[in-house]
Amino acid sequence: QGRLEEALEWTRVSEQAAAPDDVAAQMQWRGTRGKSLARQRRVEEGERLAREGLEIAAATDYLTMQGDSWMALAEVLETAGDREGAHQAAQQAGLAWERKGITVEVQRARALMEELA
């Protein structure tokens, strides 16, 4: 929706409220903040946070979170102009969601991949 400052503020609230062992919350605020920062031209910081979120998700067997984390990274990389990296991340998101059976998200990943091709 383009309300980047508001999104950043809500990620701060989430960061403060989330328990350290709440992997879903830890992953989500990082991905959302990463995307917001990248759109504010703070790409390195945004990518670092998106990758941290991905590391958290990858350490679990939660395929939905893994897909979400890969897609957050794809969006950050796309914003940074790394089309190849974004394509690869979107592909990984699609694979995770496909394994989980979330067809709507698989279609979203494929649409991004087509846009980046």
Phi and psi restraints in degrees (range 20) as a CNS / XPLOR table:
assign (resid 1 and name C) (resid 2 and name N)
       (resid 2 and name CA) (resid 2 and name C) 1.0 82.4 20.0 2
assign (resid 2 and name N) (resid 2 and name CA)
       (resid 2 and name C) (resid 3 and name N) 1.0 5.9 20.0 2
assign (resid 2 and name C) (resid 3 and name N)
       (resid 3 and name CA) (resid 3 and name C) 1.0 -94.5 20.0 2
assign (resid 3 and name N) (resid 3 and name CA)
       (resid 3 and name C) (resid 4 and name N) 1.0 72.3 20.0 2
assign (resid 3 and name C) (resid 4 and name N)
       (resid 4 and name CA) (resid 4 and name C) 1.0 -67.1 20.0 2
assign (resid 4 and name N) (resid 4 and name CA)
       (resid 4 and name C) (resid 5 and name N) 1.0 -42.1 20.0 2
assign (resid 4 and name C) (resid 5 and name N)
       (resid 5 and name CA) (resid 5 and name C) 1.0 -63.3 20.0 2
assign (resid 5 and name N) (resid 5 and name CA)
       (resid 5 and name C) (resid 6 and name N) 1.0 -40.2 20.0 2
assign (resid 5 and name C) (resid 6 and name N)
       (resid 6 and name CA) (resid 6 and name C) 1.0 -64.4 20.0 2
assign (resid 6 and name N) (resid 6 and name CA)
       (resid 6 and name C) (resid 7 and name N) 1.0 -42.2 20.0 2
assign (resid 6 and name C) (resid 7 and name N)
       (resid 7 and name CA) (resid 7 and name C) 1.0 -61.9 20.0 2
assign (resid 7 and name N) (resid 7 and name CA)
       (resid 7 and name C) (resid 8 and name N) 1.0 -43.7 20.0 2
assign (resid 7 and name C) (resid 8 and name N)
       (resid 8 and name CA) (resid 8 and name C) 1.0 -61.2 20.0 2
assign (resid 8 and name N) (resid 8 and name CA)
       (resid 8 and name C) (resid 9 and name N) 1.0 -41.9 20.0 2
assign (resid 8 and name C) (resid 9 and name N)
       (resid 9 and name CA) (resid 9 and name C) 1.0 -61.9 20.0 2
assign (resid 9 and name N) (resid 9 and name CA)
       (resid 9 and name C) (resid 10 and name N) 1.0 -42.1 20.0 2
assign (resid 9 and name C) (resid 10 and name N)
       (resid 10 and name CA) (resid 10 and name C) 1.0 -68.4 20.0 2
assign (resid 10 and name N) (resid 10 and name CA)
       (resid 10 and name C) (resid 11 and name N) 1.0 -29.7 20.0 2
assign (resid 10 and name C) (resid 11 and name N)
       (resid 11 and name CA) (resid 11 and name C) 1.0 -70.2 20.0 2
assign (resid 11 and name N) (resid 11 and name CA)
       (resid 11 and name C) (resid 12 and name N) 1.0 -31.4 20.0 2
assign (resid 11 and name C) (resid 12 and name N)
       (resid 12 and name CA) (resid 12 and name C) 1.0 -66.7 20.0 2
assign (resid 12 and name N) (resid 12 and name CA)
       (resid 12 and name C) (resid 13 and name N) 1.0 -42.5 20.0 2
assign (resid 12 and name C) (resid 13 and name N)
       (resid 13 and name CA) (resid 13 and name C) 1.0 -60.4 20.0 2
assign (resid 13 and name N) (resid 13 and name CA)
       (resid 13 and name C) (resid 14 and name N) 1.0 -45.7 20.0 2
assign (resid 13 and name C) (resid 14 and name N)
       (resid 14 and name CA) (resid 14 and name C) 1.0 -62.7 20.0 2
assign (resid 14 and name N) (resid 14 and name CA)
       (resid 14 and name C) (resid 15 and name N) 1.0 -43.2 20.0 2
assign (resid 14 and name C) (resid 15 and name N)
       (resid 15 and name CA) (resid 15 and name C) 1.0 -59.6 20.0 2
assign (resid 15 and name N) (resid 15 and name CA)
       (resid 15 and name C) (resid 16 and name N) 1.0 -43.2 20.0 2
assign (resid 15 and name C) (resid 16 and name N)
       (resid 16 and name CA) (resid 16 and name C) 1.0 -71.0 20.0 2
assign (resid 16 and name N) (resid 16 and name CA)
       (resid 16 and name C) (resid 17 and name N) 1.0 -33.9 20.0 2
assign (resid 16 and name C) (resid 17 and name N)
       (resid 17 and name CA) (resid 17 and name C) 1.0 -86.1 20.0 2
assign (resid 17 and name N) (resid 17 and name CA)
       (resid 17 and name C) (resid 18 and name N) 1.0 -24.0 20.0 2
assign (resid 17 and name C) (resid 18 and name N)
       (resid 18 and name CA) (resid 18 and name C) 1.0 -75.6 20.0 2
assign (resid 18 and name N) (resid 18 and name CA)
       (resid 18 and name C) (resid 19 and name N) 1.0 135.3 20.0 2
assign (resid 18 and name C) (resid 19 and name N)
       (resid 19 and name CA) (resid 19 and name C) 1.0 -68.5 20.0 2
assign (resid 19 and name N) (resid 19 and name CA)
       (resid 19 and name C) (resid 20 and name N) 1.0 146.5 20.0 2
assign (resid 19 and name C) (resid 20 and name N)
       (resid 20 and name CA) (resid 20 and name C) 1.0 -57.0 20.0 2
assign (resid 20 and name N) (resid 20 and name CA)
       (resid 20 and name C) (resid 21 and name N) 1.0 -28.9 20.0 2
assign (resid 20 and name C) (resid 21 and name N)
       (resid 21 and name CA) (resid 21 and name C) 1.0 -95.9 20.0 2
assign (resid 21 and name N) (resid 21 and name CA)
       (resid 21 and name C) (resid 22 and name N) 1.0 7.5 20.0 2
assign (resid 21 and name C) (resid 22 and name N)
       (resid 22 and name CA) (resid 22 and name C) 1.0 -85.5 20.0 2
assign (resid 22 and name N) (resid 22 and name CA)
       (resid 22 and name C) (resid 23 and name N) 1.0 86.5 20.0 2
assign (resid 22 and name C) (resid 23 and name N)
       (resid 23 and name CA) (resid 23 and name C) 1.0 -62.2 20.0 2
assign (resid 23 and name N) (resid 23 and name CA)
       (resid 23 and name C) (resid 24 and name N) 1.0 -35.2 20.0 2
assign (resid 23 and name C) (resid 24 and name N)
       (resid 24 and name CA) (resid 24 and name C) 1.0 -63.5 20.0 2
assign (resid 24 and name N) (resid 24 and name CA)
       (resid 24 and name C) (resid 25 and name N) 1.0 -48.3 20.0 2
assign (resid 24 and name C) (resid 25 and name N)
       (resid 25 and name CA) (resid 25 and name C) 1.0 -65.8 20.0 2
assign (resid 25 and name N) (resid 25 and name CA)
       (resid 25 and name C) (resid 26 and name N) 1.0 -41.7 20.0 2
assign (resid 25 and name C) (resid 26 and name N)
       (resid 26 and name CA) (resid 26 and name C) 1.0 -61.7 20.0 2
assign (resid 26 and name N) (resid 26 and name CA)
       (resid 26 and name C) (resid 27 and name N) 1.0 -41.0 20.0 2
assign (resid 26 and name C) (resid 27 and name N)
       (resid 27 and name CA) (resid 27 and name C) 1.0 -69.5 20.0 2
assign (resid 27 and name N) (resid 27 and name CA)
       (resid 27 and name C) (resid 28 and name N) 1.0 -44.4 20.0 2
assign (resid 27 and name C) (resid 28 and name N)
       (resid 28 and name CA) (resid 28 and name C) 1.0 -66.6 20.0 2
assign (resid 28 and name N) (resid 28 and name CA)
       (resid 28 and name C) (resid 29 and name N) 1.0 -44.0 20.0 2
assign (resid 28 and name C) (resid 29 and name N)
       (resid 29 and name CA) (resid 29 and name C) 1.0 -66.8 20.0 2
assign (resid 29 and name N) (resid 29 and name CA)
       (resid 29 and name C) (resid 30 and name N) 1.0 -33.8 20.0 2
assign (resid 29 and name C) (resid 30 and name N)
       (resid 30 and name CA) (resid 30 and name C) 1.0 -66.9 20.0 2
assign (resid 30 and name N) (resid 30 and name CA)
       (resid 30 and name C) (resid 31 and name N) 1.0 -43.9 20.0 2
assign (resid 30 and name C) (resid 31 and name N)
       (resid 31 and name CA) (resid 31 and name C) 1.0 -63.9 20.0 2
assign (resid 31 and name N) (resid 31 and name CA)
       (resid 31 and name C) (resid 32 and name N) 1.0 -44.5 20.0 2
assign (resid 31 and name C) (resid 32 and name N)
       (resid 32 and name CA) (resid 32 and name C) 1.0 -66.1 20.0 2
assign (resid 32 and name N) (resid 32 and name CA)
       (resid 32 and name C) (resid 33 and name N) 1.0 -44.1 20.0 2
assign (resid 32 and name C) (resid 33 and name N)
       (resid 33 and name CA) (resid 33 and name C) 1.0 -65.9 20.0 2
assign (resid 33 and name N) (resid 33 and name CA)
       (resid 33 and name C) (resid 34 and name N) 1.0 -39.1 20.0 2
assign (resid 33 and name C) (resid 34 and name N)
       (resid 34 and name CA) (resid 34 and name C) 1.0 -58.5 20.0 2
assign (resid 34 and name N) (resid 34 and name CA)
       (resid 34 and name C) (resid 35 and name N) 1.0 -45.5 20.0 2
assign (resid 34 and name C) (resid 35 and name N)
       (resid 35 and name CA) (resid 35 and name C) 1.0 -63.9 20.0 2
assign (resid 35 and name N) (resid 35 and name CA)
       (resid 35 and name C) (resid 36 and name N) 1.0 -42.4 20.0 2
assign (resid 35 and name C) (resid 36 and name N)
       (resid 36 and name CA) (resid 36 and name C) 1.0 -64.4 20.0 2
assign (resid 36 and name N) (resid 36 and name CA)
       (resid 36 and name C) (resid 37 and name N) 1.0 -43.7 20.0 2
assign (resid 36 and name C) (resid 37 and name N)
       (resid 37 and name CA) (resid 37 and name C) 1.0 -64.5 20.0 2
assign (resid 37 and name N) (resid 37 and name CA)
       (resid 37 and name C) (resid 38 and name N) 1.0 -42.1 20.0 2
assign (resid 37 and name C) (resid 38 and name N)
       (resid 38 and name CA) (resid 38 and name C) 1.0 -59.6 20.0 2
assign (resid 38 and name N) (resid 38 and name CA)
       (resid 38 and name C) (resid 39 and name N) 1.0 -40.0 20.0 2
assign (resid 38 and name C) (resid 39 and name N)
       (resid 39 and name CA) (resid 39 and name C) 1.0 -69.8 20.0 2
assign (resid 39 and name N) (resid 39 and name CA)
       (resid 39 and name C) (resid 40 and name N) 1.0 -18.2 20.0 2
assign (resid 39 and name C) (resid 40 and name N)
       (resid 40 and name CA) (resid 40 and name C) 1.0 -95.8 20.0 2
assign (resid 40 and name N) (resid 40 and name CA)
       (resid 40 and name C) (resid 41 and name N) 1.0 16.2 20.0 2
assign (resid 40 and name C) (resid 41 and name N)
       (resid 41 and name CA) (resid 41 and name C) 1.0 67.2 20.0 2
assign (resid 41 and name N) (resid 41 and name CA)
       (resid 41 and name C) (resid 42 and name N) 1.0 25.7 20.0 2
assign (resid 41 and name C) (resid 42 and name N)
       (resid 42 and name CA) (resid 42 and name C) 1.0 -107.9 20.0 2
assign (resid 42 and name N) (resid 42 and name CA)
       (resid 42 and name C) (resid 43 and name N) 1.0 60.4 20.0 2
assign (resid 42 and name C) (resid 43 and name N)
       (resid 43 and name CA) (resid 43 and name C) 1.0 -64.8 20.0 2
assign (resid 43 and name N) (resid 43 and name CA)
       (resid 43 and name C) (resid 44 and name N) 1.0 -45.5 20.0 2
assign (resid 43 and name C) (resid 44 and name N)
       (resid 44 and name CA) (resid 44 and name C) 1.0 -60.1 20.0 2
assign (resid 44 and name N) (resid 44 and name CA)
       (resid 44 and name C) (resid 45 and name N) 1.0 -45.6 20.0 2
assign (resid 44 and name C) (resid 45 and name N)
       (resid 45 and name CA) (resid 45 and name C) 1.0 -64.7 20.0 2
assign (resid 45 and name N) (resid 45 and name CA)
       (resid 45 and name C) (resid 46 and name N) 1.0 -41.7 20.0 2
assign (resid 45 and name C) (resid 46 and name N)
       (resid 46 and name CA) (resid 46 and name C) 1.0 -63.2 20.0 2
assign (resid 46 and name N) (resid 46 and name CA)
       (resid 46 and name C) (resid 47 and name N) 1.0 -43.7 20.0 2
assign (resid 46 and name C) (resid 47 and name N)
       (resid 47 and name CA) (resid 47 and name C) 1.0 -65.5 20.0 2
assign (resid 47 and name N) (resid 47 and name CA)
       (resid 47 and name C) (resid 48 and name N) 1.0 -40.5 20.0 2
assign (resid 47 and name C) (resid 48 and name N)
       (resid 48 and name CA) (resid 48 and name C) 1.0 -58.4 20.0 2
assign (resid 48 and name N) (resid 48 and name CA)
       (resid 48 and name C) (resid 49 and name N) 1.0 -45.7 20.0 2
assign (resid 48 and name C) (resid 49 and name N)
       (resid 49 and name CA) (resid 49 and name C) 1.0 -67.3 20.0 2
assign (resid 49 and name N) (resid 49 and name CA)
       (resid 49 and name C) (resid 50 and name N) 1.0 -41.3 20.0 2
assign (resid 49 and name C) (resid 50 and name N)
       (resid 50 and name CA) (resid 50 and name C) 1.0 -61.7 20.0 2
assign (resid 50 and name N) (resid 50 and name CA)
       (resid 50 and name C) (resid 51 and name N) 1.0 -39.9 20.0 2
assign (resid 50 and name C) (resid 51 and name N)
       (resid 51 and name CA) (resid 51 and name C) 1.0 -69.5 20.0 2
assign (resid 51 and name N) (resid 51 and name CA)
       (resid 51 and name C) (resid 52 and name N) 1.0 -35.2 20.0 2
assign (resid 51 and name C) (resid 52 and name N)
       (resid 52 and name CA) (resid 52 and name C) 1.0 -61.9 20.0 2
assign (resid 52 and name N) (resid 52 and name CA)
       (resid 52 and name C) (resid 53 and name N) 1.0 -44.3 20.0 2
assign (resid 52 and name C) (resid 53 and name N)
       (resid 53 and name CA) (resid 53 and name C) 1.0 -61.0 20.0 2
assign (resid 53 and name N) (resid 53 and name CA)
       (resid 53 and name C) (resid 54 and name N) 1.0 -39.7 20.0 2
assign (resid 53 and name C) (resid 54 and name N)
       (resid 54 and name CA) (resid 54 and name C) 1.0 -64.8 20.0 2
assign (resid 54 and name N) (resid 54 and name CA)
       (resid 54 and name C) (resid 55 and name N) 1.0 -41.1 20.0 2
assign (resid 54 and name C) (resid 55 and name N)
       (resid 55 and name CA) (resid 55 and name C) 1.0 -59.8 20.0 2
assign (resid 55 and name N) (resid 55 and name CA)
       (resid 55 and name C) (resid 56 and name N) 1.0 -42.2 20.0 2
assign (resid 55 and name C) (resid 56 and name N)
       (resid 56 and name CA) (resid 56 and name C) 1.0 -62.4 20.0 2
assign (resid 56 and name N) (resid 56 and name CA)
       (resid 56 and name C) (resid 57 and name N) 1.0 -47.9 20.0 2
assign (resid 56 and name C) (resid 57 and name N)
       (resid 57 and name CA) (resid 57 and name C) 1.0 -65.7 20.0 2
assign (resid 57 and name N) (resid 57 and name CA)
       (resid 57 and name C) (resid 58 and name N) 1.0 -38.9 20.0 2
assign (resid 57 and name C) (resid 58 and name N)
       (resid 58 and name CA) (resid 58 and name C) 1.0 -65.9 20.0 2
assign (resid 58 and name N) (resid 58 and name CA)
       (resid 58 and name C) (resid 59 and name N) 1.0 -23.4 20.0 2
assign (resid 58 and name C) (resid 59 and name N)
       (resid 59 and name CA) (resid 59 and name C) 1.0 -80.8 20.0 2
assign (resid 59 and name N) (resid 59 and name CA)
       (resid 59 and name C) (resid 60 and name N) 1.0 1.7 20.0 2
assign (resid 59 and name C) (resid 60 and name N)
       (resid 60 and name CA) (resid 60 and name C) 1.0 -116.6 20.0 2
assign (resid 60 and name N) (resid 60 and name CA)
       (resid 60 and name C) (resid 61 and name N) 1.0 176.0 20.0 2
assign (resid 60 and name C) (resid 61 and name N)
       (resid 61 and name CA) (resid 61 and name C) 1.0 -105.2 20.0 2
assign (resid 61 and name N) (resid 61 and name CA)
       (resid 61 and name C) (resid 62 and name N) 1.0 18.7 20.0 2
assign (resid 61 and name C) (resid 62 and name N)
       (resid 62 and name CA) (resid 62 and name C) 1.0 -84.2 20.0 2
assign (resid 62 and name N) (resid 62 and name CA)
       (resid 62 and name C) (resid 63 and name N) 1.0 96.5 20.0 2
assign (resid 62 and name C) (resid 63 and name N)
       (resid 63 and name CA) (resid 63 and name C) 1.0 -64.3 20.0 2
assign (resid 63 and name N) (resid 63 and name CA)
       (resid 63 and name C) (resid 64 and name N) 1.0 -34.0 20.0 2
assign (resid 63 and name C) (resid 64 and name N)
       (resid 64 and name CA) (resid 64 and name C) 1.0 -62.3 20.0 2
assign (resid 64 and name N) (resid 64 and name CA)
       (resid 64 and name C) (resid 65 and name N) 1.0 -46.9 20.0 2
assign (resid 64 and name C) (resid 65 and name N)
       (resid 65 and name CA) (resid 65 and name C) 1.0 -64.6 20.0 2
assign (resid 65 and name N) (resid 65 and name CA)
       (resid 65 and name C) (resid 66 and name N) 1.0 -38.0 20.0 2
assign (resid 65 and name C) (resid 66 and name N)
       (resid 66 and name CA) (resid 66 and name C) 1.0 -62.5 20.0 2
assign (resid 66 and name N) (resid 66 and name CA)
       (resid 66 and name C) (resid 67 and name N) 1.0 -45.8 20.0 2
assign (resid 66 and name C) (resid 67 and name N)
       (resid 67 and name CA) (resid 67 and name C) 1.0 -61.2 20.0 2
assign (resid 67 and name N) (resid 67 and name CA)
       (resid 67 and name C) (resid 68 and name N) 1.0 -44.3 20.0 2
assign (resid 67 and name C) (resid 68 and name N)
       (resid 68 and name CA) (resid 68 and name C) 1.0 -60.3 20.0 2
assign (resid 68 and name N) (resid 68 and name CA)
       (resid 68 and name C) (resid 69 and name N) 1.0 -41.0 20.0 2
assign (resid 68 and name C) (resid 69 and name N)
       (resid 69 and name CA) (resid 69 and name C) 1.0 -67.9 20.0 2
assign (resid 69 and name N) (resid 69 and name CA)
       (resid 69 and name C) (resid 70 and name N) 1.0 -42.2 20.0 2
assign (resid 69 and name C) (resid 70 and name N)
       (resid 70 and name CA) (resid 70 and name C) 1.0 -61.9 20.0 2
assign (resid 70 and name N) (resid 70 and name CA)
       (resid 70 and name C) (resid 71 and name N) 1.0 -39.9 20.0 2
assign (resid 70 and name C) (resid 71 and name N)
       (resid 71 and name CA) (resid 71 and name C) 1.0 -69.1 20.0 2
assign (resid 71 and name N) (resid 71 and name CA)
       (resid 71 and name C) (resid 72 and name N) 1.0 -38.2 20.0 2
assign (resid 71 and name C) (resid 72 and name N)
       (resid 72 and name CA) (resid 72 and name C) 1.0 -59.6 20.0 2
assign (resid 72 and name N) (resid 72 and name CA)
       (resid 72 and name C) (resid 73 and name N) 1.0 -44.1 20.0 2
assign (resid 72 and name C) (resid 73 and name N)
       (resid 73 and name CA) (resid 73 and name C) 1.0 -63.2 20.0 2
assign (resid 73 and name N) (resid 73 and name CA)
       (resid 73 and name C) (resid 74 and name N) 1.0 -41.3 20.0 2
assign (resid 73 and name C) (resid 74 and name N)
       (resid 74 and name CA) (resid 74 and name C) 1.0 -58.5 20.0 2
assign (resid 74 and name N) (resid 74 and name CA)
       (resid 74 and name C) (resid 75 and name N) 1.0 -43.4 20.0 2
assign (resid 74 and name C) (resid 75 and name N)
       (resid 75 and name CA) (resid 75 and name C) 1.0 -66.7 20.0 2
assign (resid 75 and name N) (resid 75 and name CA)
       (resid 75 and name C) (resid 76 and name N) 1.0 -39.0 20.0 2
assign (resid 75 and name C) (resid 76 and name N)
       (resid 76 and name CA) (resid 76 and name C) 1.0 -63.4 20.0 2
assign (resid 76 and name N) (resid 76 and name CA)
       (resid 76 and name C) (resid 77 and name N) 1.0 -47.3 20.0 2
assign (resid 76 and name C) (resid 77 and name N)
       (resid 77 and name CA) (resid 77 and name C) 1.0 -64.8 20.0 2
assign (resid 77 and name N) (resid 77 and name CA)
       (resid 77 and name C) (resid 78 and name N) 1.0 -37.4 20.0 2
assign (resid 77 and name C) (resid 78 and name N)
       (resid 78 and name CA) (resid 78 and name C) 1.0 -61.8 20.0 2
assign (resid 78 and name N) (resid 78 and name CA)
       (resid 78 and name C) (resid 79 and name N) 1.0 -45.5 20.0 2
assign (resid 78 and name C) (resid 79 and name N)
       (resid 79 and name CA) (resid 79 and name C) 1.0 -60.6 20.0 2
assign (resid 79 and name N) (resid 79 and name CA)
       (resid 79 and name C) (resid 80 and name N) 1.0 -35.5 20.0 2
assign (resid 79 and name C) (resid 80 and name N)
       (resid 80 and name CA) (resid 80 and name C) 1.0 -76.4 20.0 2
assign (resid 80 and name N) (resid 80 and name CA)
       (resid 80 and name C) (resid 81 and name N) 1.0 -9.1 20.0 2
assign (resid 80 and name C) (resid 81 and name N)
       (resid 81 and name CA) (resid 81 and name C) 1.0 90.7 20.0 2
assign (resid 81 and name N) (resid 81 and name CA)
       (resid 81 and name C) (resid 82 and name N) 1.0 7.3 20.0 2
assign (resid 81 and name C) (resid 82 and name N)
       (resid 82 and name CA) (resid 82 and name C) 1.0 -91.0 20.0 2
assign (resid 82 and name N) (resid 82 and name CA)
       (resid 82 and name C) (resid 83 and name N) 1.0 80.4 20.0 2
assign (resid 82 and name C) (resid 83 and name N)
       (resid 83 and name CA) (resid 83 and name C) 1.0 -65.3 20.0 2
assign (resid 83 and name N) (resid 83 and name CA)
       (resid 83 and name C) (resid 84 and name N) 1.0 -39.7 20.0 2
assign (resid 83 and name C) (resid 84 and name N)
       (resid 84 and name CA) (resid 84 and name C) 1.0 -65.9 20.0 2
assign (resid 84 and name N) (resid 84 and name CA)
       (resid 84 and name C) (resid 85 and name N) 1.0 -45.5 20.0 2
assign (resid 84 and name C) (resid 85 and name N)
       (resid 85 and name CA) (resid 85 and name C) 1.0 -63.1 20.0 2
assign (resid 85 and name N) (resid 85 and name CA)
       (resid 85 and name C) (resid 86 and name N) 1.0 -40.5 20.0 2
assign (resid 85 and name C) (resid 86 and name N)
       (resid 86 and name CA) (resid 86 and name C) 1.0 -64.4 20.0 2
assign (resid 86 and name N) (resid 86 and name CA)
       (resid 86 and name C) (resid 87 and name N) 1.0 -40.2 20.0 2
assign (resid 86 and name C) (resid 87 and name N)
       (resid 87 and name CA) (resid 87 and name C) 1.0 -61.6 20.0 2
assign (resid 87 and name N) (resid 87 and name CA)
       (resid 87 and name C) (resid 88 and name N) 1.0 -46.1 20.0 2
assign (resid 87 and name C) (resid 88 and name N)
       (resid 88 and name CA) (resid 88 and name C) 1.0 -63.8 20.0 2
assign (resid 88 and name N) (resid 88 and name CA)
       (resid 88 and name C) (resid 89 and name N) 1.0 -40.7 20.0 2
assign (resid 88 and name C) (resid 89 and name N)
       (resid 89 and name CA) (resid 89 and name C) 1.0 -66.7 20.0 2
assign (resid 89 and name N) (resid 89 and name CA)
       (resid 89 and name C) (resid 90 and name N) 1.0 -40.7 20.0 2
assign (resid 89 and name C) (resid 90 and name N)
       (resid 90 and name CA) (resid 90 and name C) 1.0 -63.9 20.0 2
assign (resid 90 and name N) (resid 90 and name CA)
       (resid 90 and name C) (resid 91 and name N) 1.0 -37.4 20.0 2
assign (resid 90 and name C) (resid 91 and name N)
       (resid 91 and name CA) (resid 91 and name C) 1.0 -62.6 20.0 2
assign (resid 91 and name N) (resid 91 and name CA)
       (resid 91 and name C) (resid 92 and name N) 1.0 -43.2 20.0 2
assign (resid 91 and name C) (resid 92 and name N)
       (resid 92 and name CA) (resid 92 and name C) 1.0 -64.4 20.0 2
assign (resid 92 and name N) (resid 92 and name CA)
       (resid 92 and name C) (resid 93 and name N) 1.0 -38.6 20.0 2
assign (resid 92 and name C) (resid 93 and name N)
       (resid 93 and name CA) (resid 93 and name C) 1.0 -60.3 20.0 2
assign (resid 93 and name N) (resid 93 and name CA)
       (resid 93 and name C) (resid 94 and name N) 1.0 -47.3 20.0 2
assign (resid 93 and name C) (resid 94 and name N)
       (resid 94 and name CA) (resid 94 and name C) 1.0 -60.3 20.0 2
assign (resid 94 and name N) (resid 94 and name CA)
       (resid 94 and name C) (resid 95 and name N) 1.0 -39.8 20.0 2
assign (resid 94 and name C) (resid 95 and name N)
       (resid 95 and name CA) (resid 95 and name C) 1.0 -64.6 20.0 2
assign (resid 95 and name N) (resid 95 and name CA)
       (resid 95 and name C) (resid 96 and name N) 1.0 -42.7 20.0 2
assign (resid 95 and name C) (resid 96 and name N)
       (resid 96 and name CA) (resid 96 and name C) 1.0 -63.6 20.0 2
assign (resid 96 and name N) (resid 96 and name CA)
       (resid 96 and name C) (resid 97 and name N) 1.0 -46.0 20.0 2
assign (resid 96 and name C) (resid 97 and name N)
       (resid 97 and name CA) (resid 97 and name C) 1.0 -67.0 20.0 2
assign (resid 97 and name N) (resid 97 and name CA)
       (resid 97 and name C) (resid 98 and name N) 1.0 -35.2 20.0 2
assign (resid 97 and name C) (resid 98 and name N)
       (resid 98 and name CA) (resid 98 and name C) 1.0 -64.0 20.0 2
assign (resid 98 and name N) (resid 98 and name CA)
       (resid 98 and name C) (resid 99 and name N) 1.0 -42.1 20.0 2
assign (resid 98 and name C) (resid 99 and name N)
       (resid 99 and name CA) (resid 99 and name C) 1.0 -62.1 20.0 2
assign (resid 99 and name N) (resid 99 and name CA)
       (resid 99 and name C) (resid 100 and name N) 1.0 -32.0 20.0 2
assign (resid 99 and name C) (resid 100 and name N)
       (resid 100 and name CA) (resid 100 and name C) 1.0 -82.8 20.0 2
assign (resid 100 and name N) (resid 100 and name CA)
       (resid 100 and name C) (resid 101 and name N) 1.0 -19.2 20.0 2
assign (resid 100 and name C) (resid 101 and name N)
       (resid 101 and name CA) (resid 101 and name C) 1.0 87.1 20.0 2
assign (resid 101 and name N) (resid 101 and name CA)
       (resid 101 and name C) (resid 102 and name N) 1.0 24.1 20.0 2
assign (resid 101 and name C) (resid 102 and name N)
       (resid 102 and name CA) (resid 102 and name C) 1.0 -95.7 20.0 2
assign (resid 102 and name N) (resid 102 and name CA)
       (resid 102 and name C) (resid 103 and name N) 1.0 84.9 20.0 2
assign (resid 102 and name C) (resid 103 and name N)
       (resid 103 and name CA) (resid 103 and name C) 1.0 -65.5 20.0 2
assign (resid 103 and name N) (resid 103 and name CA)
       (resid 103 and name C) (resid 104 and name N) 1.0 -33.7 20.0 2
assign (resid 103 and name C) (resid 104 and name N)
       (resid 104 and name CA) (resid 104 and name C) 1.0 -63.2 20.0 2
assign (resid 104 and name N) (resid 104 and name CA)
       (resid 104 and name C) (resid 105 and name N) 1.0 -43.0 20.0 2
assign (resid 104 and name C) (resid 105 and name N)
       (resid 105 and name CA) (resid 105 and name C) 1.0 -71.0 20.0 2
assign (resid 105 and name N) (resid 105 and name CA)
       (resid 105 and name C) (resid 106 and name N) 1.0 -35.5 20.0 2
assign (resid 105 and name C) (resid 106 and name N)
       (resid 106 and name CA) (resid 106 and name C) 1.0 -58.5 20.0 2
assign (resid 106 and name N) (resid 106 and name CA)
       (resid 106 and name C) (resid 107 and name N) 1.0 -43.5 20.0 2
assign (resid 106 and name C) (resid 107 and name N)
       (resid 107 and name CA) (resid 107 and name C) 1.0 -63.0 20.0 2
assign (resid 107 and name N) (resid 107 and name CA)
       (resid 107 and name C) (resid 108 and name N) 1.0 -37.9 20.0 2
assign (resid 107 and name C) (resid 108 and name N)
       (resid 108 and name CA) (resid 108 and name C) 1.0 -64.4 20.0 2
assign (resid 108 and name N) (resid 108 and name CA)
       (resid 108 and name C) (resid 109 and name N) 1.0 -42.7 20.0 2
assign (resid 108 and name C) (resid 109 and name N)
       (resid 109 and name CA) (resid 109 and name C) 1.0 -63.6 20.0 2
assign (resid 109 and name N) (resid 109 and name CA)
       (resid 109 and name C) (resid 110 and name N) 1.0 -43.6 20.0 2
assign (resid 109 and name C) (resid 110 and name N)
       (resid 110 and name CA) (resid 110 and name C) 1.0 -64.2 20.0 2
assign (resid 110 and name N) (resid 110 and name CA)
       (resid 110 and name C) (resid 111 and name N) 1.0 -37.8 20.0 2
assign (resid 110 and name C) (resid 111 and name N)
       (resid 111 and name CA) (resid 111 and name C) 1.0 -62.8 20.0 2
assign (resid 111 and name N) (resid 111 and name CA)
       (resid 111 and name C) (resid 112 and name N) 1.0 -42.5 20.0 2
assign (resid 111 and name C) (resid 112 and name N)
       (resid 112 and name CA) (resid 112 and name C) 1.0 -65.1 20.0 2
assign (resid 112 and name N) (resid 112 and name CA)
       (resid 112 and name C) (resid 113 and name N) 1.0 -41.5 20.0 2
assign (resid 112 and name C) (resid 113 and name N)
       (resid 113 and name CA) (resid 113 and name C) 1.0 -60.4 20.0 2
assign (resid 113 and name N) (resid 113 and name CA)
       (resid 113 and name C) (resid 114 and name N) 1.0 -42.7 20.0 2
assign (resid 113 and name C) (resid 114 and name N)
       (resid 114 and name CA) (resid 114 and name C) 1.0 -63.6 20.0 2
assign (resid 114 and name N) (resid 114 and name CA)
       (resid 114 and name C) (resid 115 and name N) 1.0 -39.9 20.0 2
assign (resid 114 and name C) (resid 115 and name N)
       (resid 115 and name CA) (resid 115 and name C) 1.0 -63.9 20.0 2
assign (resid 115 and name N) (resid 115 and name CA)
       (resid 115 and name C) (resid 116 and name N) 1.0 -34.9 20.0 2
assign (resid 115 and name C) (resid 116 and name N)
       (resid 116 and name CA) (resid 116 and name C) 1.0 -83.4 20.0 2
assign (resid 116 and name N) (resid 116 and name CA)
       (resid 116 and name C) (resid 117 and name N) 1.0 -17.6 20.0 2
